[in-house]
Every structure is written in structure tokens, then in C-alpha cells.
């Protein structure tokens, strides 16, 4: 496996896009599982984000990613739908 530092980059301040609201949707099963597999943060995630980590899911679907959260083996704040799902790109 490669060194994660090889995949990390910082956008220069002048090249960062303006703040843009996301069209977020609550995923019911993930929302229900969150209290059992996440930890309390001192601020809302949107106020305290220092980095965004994008990685492939364990599987190829939103349901596959949510299944590990429901099993209390992983957690996430936001999920980007797989490129083969209709919601990808929303």
C-alpha cells in the first residue's frame, strides 16, 4: 500500500473555490447508527473541518458503505455515492 502522504495536497489559498453549500441529504440508516459508532466533536463538522479525506468505500455502493457503520465498524460524516449510483454527482 502506498504512503498516504503521497496522496495529500494543500490547495493554495488563492486557488480555493468560494464557499458553496452542499445539497446534503440525510441517510436514515447511517443517521440512526451514528450515535453508536462516532464520537462527539467540540464543534459542528462544517465549522471544524481541517481536511477532507476521500477514499474508496468497502464495496461499490452507498448501502455497502453504510453497512459497516450500522455494524459499528466505521463511520463517516459525508458519503459520495458510487459513480455507478444515480446520486453520484448530485
Biotite code that builds the C-alpha atoms (Angstrom):
import biotite.structure as struc

atoms = struc.array([
    struc.Atom([0.000, 0.000, 0.000], chain_id="A", res_id=1, res_name="UNK", atom_name="CA", element="C"),
    struc.Atom([1.274, 3.479, -0.816], chain_id="A", res_id=2, res_name="UNK", atom_name="CA", element="C"),
    struc.Atom([2.215, 6.118, 1.709], chain_id="A", res_id=3, res_name="UNK", atom_name="CA", element="C"),
    struc.Atom([-0.855, 8.314, 2.415], chain_id="A", res_id=4, res_name="UNK", atom_name="CA", element="C"),
    struc.Atom([1.415, 11.385, 2.384], chain_id="A", res_id=5, res_name="UNK", atom_name="CA", element="C"),
    struc.Atom([1.932, 10.791, -1.338], chain_id="A", res_id=6, res_name="UNK", atom_name="CA", element="C"),
    struc.Atom([-1.767, 11.440, -1.941], chain_id="A", res_id=7, res_name="UNK", atom_name="CA", element="C"),
    struc.Atom([-2.254, 14.519, 0.259], chain_id="A", res_id=8, res_name="UNK", atom_name="CA", element="C"),
    struc.Atom([-2.089, 18.019, -1.141], chain_id="A", res_id=9, res_name="UNK", atom_name="CA", element="C"),
    struc.Atom([-2.957, 21.519, 0.023], chain_id="A", res_id=10, res_name="UNK", atom_name="CA", element="C"),
    struc.Atom([-4.822, 23.898, -2.217], chain_id="A", res_id=11, res_name="UNK", atom_name="CA", element="C"),
    struc.Atom([-3.208, 27.339, -2.304], chain_id="A", res_id=12, res_name="UNK", atom_name="CA", element="C"),
    struc.Atom([-5.491, 29.932, -0.683], chain_id="A", res_id=13, res_name="UNK", atom_name="CA", element="C"),
    struc.Atom([-5.855, 31.920, -3.910], chain_id="A", res_id=14, res_name="UNK", atom_name="CA", element="C"),
    struc.Atom([-6.996, 28.806, -5.822], chain_id="A", res_id=15, res_name="UNK", atom_name="CA", element="C"),
    struc.Atom([-9.655, 27.711, -3.351], chain_id="A", res_id=16, res_name="UNK", atom_name="CA", element="C"),
    struc.Atom([-13.225, 27.984, -4.561], chain_id="A", res_id=17, res_name="UNK", atom_name="CA", element="C"),
    struc.Atom([-15.697, 30.184, -2.731], chain_id="A", res_id=18, res_name="UNK", atom_name="CA", element="C"),
    struc.Atom([-17.814, 28.522, -0.070], chain_id="A", res_id=19, res_name="UNK", atom_name="CA", element="C"),
    struc.Atom([-20.601, 26.598, -1.708], chain_id="A", res_id=20, res_name="UNK", atom_name="CA", element="C"),
    struc.Atom([-23.483, 24.928, 0.104], chain_id="A", res_id=21, res_name="UNK", atom_name="CA", element="C"),
    struc.Atom([-23.841, 21.205, -0.460], chain_id="A", res_id=22, res_name="UNK", atom_name="CA", element="C"),
    struc.Atom([-27.130, 19.597, -1.367], chain_id="A", res_id=23, res_name="UNK", atom_name="CA", element="C"),
    struc.Atom([-26.905, 17.212, 1.541], chain_id="A", res_id=24, res_name="UNK", atom_name="CA", element="C"),
    struc.Atom([-29.439, 14.505, 2.233], chain_id="A", res_id=25, res_name="UNK", atom_name="CA", element="C"),
    struc.Atom([-29.746, 12.614, 5.496], chain_id="A", res_id=26, res_name="UNK", atom_name="CA", element="C"),
    struc.Atom([-29.345, 8.869, 5.020], chain_id="A", res_id=27, res_name="UNK", atom_name="CA", element="C"),
    struc.Atom([-31.713, 7.307, 7.566], chain_id="A", res_id=28, res_name="UNK", atom_name="CA", element="C"),
    struc.Atom([-29.791, 4.126, 8.471], chain_id="A", res_id=29, res_name="UNK", atom_name="CA", element="C"),
    struc.Atom([-26.456, 5.995, 8.714], chain_id="A", res_id=30, res_name="UNK", atom_name="CA", element="C"),
    struc.Atom([-28.048, 8.719, 10.848], chain_id="A", res_id=31, res_name="UNK", atom_name="CA", element="C"),
    struc.Atom([-29.548, 6.094, 13.163], chain_id="A", res_id=32, res_name="UNK", atom_name="CA", element="C"),
    struc.Atom([-26.203, 4.264, 13.512], chain_id="A", res_id=33, res_name="UNK", atom_name="CA", element="C"),
    struc.Atom([-24.101, 7.396, 14.088], chain_id="A", res_id=34, res_name="UNK", atom_name="CA", element="C"),
    struc.Atom([-24.506, 7.675, 17.889], chain_id="A", res_id=35, res_name="UNK", atom_name="CA", element="C"),
    struc.Atom([-23.077, 4.160, 18.316], chain_id="A", res_id=36, res_name="UNK", atom_name="CA", element="C"),
    struc.Atom([-20.022, 4.493, 16.067], chain_id="A", res_id=37, res_name="UNK", atom_name="CA", element="C"),
    struc.Atom([-18.971, 8.153, 16.180], chain_id="A", res_id=38, res_name="UNK", atom_name="CA", element="C"),
    struc.Atom([-17.523, 10.431, 18.837], chain_id="A", res_id=39, res_name="UNK", atom_name="CA", element="C"),
    struc.Atom([-18.726, 13.825, 19.967], chain_id="A", res_id=40, res_name="UNK", atom_name="CA", element="C"),
    struc.Atom([-16.843, 16.743, 18.424], chain_id="A", res_id=41, res_name="UNK", atom_name="CA", element="C"),
    struc.Atom([-16.358, 20.146, 20.088], chain_id="A", res_id=42, res_name="UNK", atom_name="CA", element="C"),
    struc.Atom([-17.895, 21.892, 17.062], chain_id="A", res_id=43, res_name="UNK", atom_name="CA", element="C"),
    struc.Atom([-20.194, 21.019, 14.202], chain_id="A", res_id=44, res_name="UNK", atom_name="CA", element="C"),
    struc.Atom([-18.205, 19.244, 11.455], chain_id="A", res_id=45, res_name="UNK", atom_name="CA", element="C"),
    struc.Atom([-18.859, 22.043, 8.968], chain_id="A", res_id=46, res_name="UNK", atom_name="CA", element="C"),
    struc.Atom([-17.273, 24.548, 11.385], chain_id="A", res_id=47, res_name="UNK", atom_name="CA", element="C"),
    struc.Atom([-14.267, 22.461, 12.312], chain_id="A", res_id=48, res_name="UNK", atom_name="CA", element="C"),
    struc.Atom([-13.164, 20.783, 9.066], chain_id="A", res_id=49, res_name="UNK", atom_name="CA", element="C"),
    struc.Atom([-9.415, 20.945, 8.571], chain_id="A", res_id=50, res_name="UNK", atom_name="CA", element="C"),
    struc.Atom([-9.154, 18.296, 5.869], chain_id="A", res_id=51, res_name="UNK", atom_name="CA", element="C"),
    struc.Atom([-11.355, 16.298, 3.572], chain_id="A", res_id=52, res_name="UNK", atom_name="CA", element="C"),
    struc.Atom([-10.350, 12.693, 3.080], chain_id="A", res_id=53, res_name="UNK", atom_name="CA", element="C"),
    struc.Atom([-11.785, 10.972, 0.047], chain_id="A", res_id=54, res_name="UNK", atom_name="CA", element="C"),
    struc.Atom([-11.329, 7.234, -0.192], chain_id="A", res_id=55, res_name="UNK", atom_name="CA", element="C"),
    struc.Atom([-12.968, 4.268, -1.809], chain_id="A", res_id=56, res_name="UNK", atom_name="CA", element="C"),
    struc.Atom([-15.698, 2.509, 0.097], chain_id="A", res_id=57, res_name="UNK", atom_name="CA", element="C"),
    struc.Atom([-15.615, -1.103, 1.169], chain_id="A", res_id=58, res_name="UNK", atom_name="CA", element="C"),
    struc.Atom([-17.810, -2.218, -1.669], chain_id="A", res_id=59, res_name="UNK", atom_name="CA", element="C"),
    struc.Atom([-19.324, -0.362, -4.552], chain_id="A", res_id=60, res_name="UNK", atom_name="CA", element="C"),
    struc.Atom([-22.471, 1.178, -3.158], chain_id="A", res_id=61, res_name="UNK", atom_name="CA", element="C"),
    struc.Atom([-23.842, 3.571, -0.597], chain_id="A", res_id=62, res_name="UNK", atom_name="CA", element="C"),
    struc.Atom([-25.540, 0.653, 1.139], chain_id="A", res_id=63, res_name="UNK", atom_name="CA", element="C"),
    struc.Atom([-22.208, -1.178, 1.357], chain_id="A", res_id=64, res_name="UNK", atom_name="CA", element="C"),
    struc.Atom([-20.574, 1.835, 2.998], chain_id="A", res_id=65, res_name="UNK", atom_name="CA", element="C"),
    struc.Atom([-23.485, 2.294, 5.388], chain_id="A", res_id=66, res_name="UNK", atom_name="CA", element="C"),
    struc.Atom([-23.418, -1.399, 6.329], chain_id="A", res_id=67, res_name="UNK", atom_name="CA", element="C"),
    struc.Atom([-20.071, -1.011, 8.127], chain_id="A", res_id=68, res_name="UNK", atom_name="CA", element="C"),
    struc.Atom([-21.461, 1.967, 10.021], chain_id="A", res_id=69, res_name="UNK", atom_name="CA", element="C"),
    struc.Atom([-24.556, 0.002, 11.050], chain_id="A", res_id=70, res_name="UNK", atom_name="CA", element="C"),
    struc.Atom([-22.215, -2.806, 12.194], chain_id="A", res_id=71, res_name="UNK", atom_name="CA", element="C"),
    struc.Atom([-20.323, -0.185, 14.285], chain_id="A", res_id=72, res_name="UNK", atom_name="CA", element="C"),
    struc.Atom([-17.045, -0.894, 12.465], chain_id="A", res_id=73, res_name="UNK", atom_name="CA", element="C"),
    struc.Atom([-16.589, 2.500, 10.774], chain_id="A", res_id=74, res_name="UNK", atom_name="CA", element="C"),
    struc.Atom([-18.088, 5.958, 10.484], chain_id="A", res_id=75, res_name="UNK", atom_name="CA", element="C"),
    struc.Atom([-18.182, 8.942, 8.163], chain_id="A", res_id=76, res_name="UNK", atom_name="CA", element="C"),
    struc.Atom([-19.594, 12.450, 8.064], chain_id="A", res_id=77, res_name="UNK", atom_name="CA", element="C"),
    struc.Atom([-20.338, 12.647, 4.360], chain_id="A", res_id=78, res_name="UNK", atom_name="CA", element="C"),
    struc.Atom([-20.593, 9.978, 1.728], chain_id="A", res_id=79, res_name="UNK", atom_name="CA", element="C"),
    struc.Atom([-20.209, 10.491, -2.007], chain_id="A", res_id=80, res_name="UNK", atom_name="CA", element="C"),
    struc.Atom([-22.339, 7.981, -3.873], chain_id="A", res_id=81, res_name="UNK", atom_name="CA", element="C"),
    struc.Atom([-20.505, 5.458, -6.058], chain_id="A", res_id=82, res_name="UNK", atom_name="CA", element="C"),
    struc.Atom([-20.064, 6.508, -9.691], chain_id="A", res_id=83, res_name="UNK", atom_name="CA", element="C"),
    struc.Atom([-22.486, 3.743, -10.709], chain_id="A", res_id=84, res_name="UNK", atom_name="CA", element="C"),
    struc.Atom([-25.271, 5.102, -8.481], chain_id="A", res_id=85, res_name="UNK", atom_name="CA", element="C"),
    struc.Atom([-27.826, 7.639, -9.683], chain_id="A", res_id=86, res_name="UNK", atom_name="CA", element="C"),
    struc.Atom([-26.989, 10.015, -6.801], chain_id="A", res_id=87, res_name="UNK", atom_name="CA", element="C"),
    struc.Atom([-23.321, 10.314, -7.870], chain_id="A", res_id=88, res_name="UNK", atom_name="CA", element="C"),
    struc.Atom([-22.661, 13.920, -8.832], chain_id="A", res_id=89, res_name="UNK", atom_name="CA", element="C"),
    struc.Atom([-25.701, 15.372, -7.049], chain_id="A", res_id=90, res_name="UNK", atom_name="CA", element="C"),
])
